[in-house]
Amino acid sequence: MAQYFTDFSDANIADDTVPDWSAHWDEPDQWRVVADGAGKAVQIDPINNIFGVLLYDGFGDTADQEIYAETKTSYGPGFQQGVVVRANEDPDRKGYIVGALANSKLLLSRLIGSSETVLSLSDTLSSYTSTEKFKLRVRVSGTSIKTRVWRSTDAEPVSWTQEVTDTEIASGRVGLFARDDTGVKTWYNVGIGTNGDAAPTAPVTGPNTPINPSITSLLATSARLNWEQG
């Protein structure tokens, strides 16, 4: 079990690198690090035919994963961007991609090579605009995949937006996802939990620090309860 949170404060604007993160799939050099007020953010402006992912390398391949992310786009309602779980290249790219679409729907699909299978498409954010940030949480455990999305100004909902089962991709890494479409896509905060731990929404022991729950029984118990009850 492990947890991780980053606000990208340790990212390098000069060479567009983020410690313990790496770009994969199409056009990896499209990812960049930008200043965002007093902090930093990760950004991509996808070109044609791109399926881009920026993956966290710190935990390696795992089966049970949860990711939280805050993001926005410069063009309307969440133009095909979000997160990916169980992502890999062995040898074809694989992963479950989750992202908000321009029609304010939440897409959950399975990507294997060039073949994409839509597993769920749900109504989500009405009247979303390009000035708003939105948040995602995705959990994959065994054959179960659950997602939810909400405005950054709202409280996180208790219920899941989507709940599906799929057996095609057993494990991989977790990270950020973007598809080629109009608009610059930006991510601000990301939390990751593995093997039963919830993805944190803020630093626990400090930004960009993997957390071993055995250090504190309270953290381990809280994370486990959040996972099992949600």
Beta strands, then each sheet from edge to edge (+ up, - down):
strand 1: 2-6
strand 2: 21-25
strand 3: 31-36
strand 4: 39-44
strand 5: 51-56
strand 6: 65-73
strand 7: 81-89
strand 8: 93-100
strand 9: 105-112
strand 10: 115-123
strand 11: 134-141
strand 12: 144-151
strand 13: 162-165
strand 14: 173-179
strand 15: 185-194
sheet 1: 1+ 15- 4+ 3-
sheet 2: 1+ 15- 6+ 11- 12+ 13-
sheet 3: 2+ 5- 14+ 7- 8+ 9- 10+
end
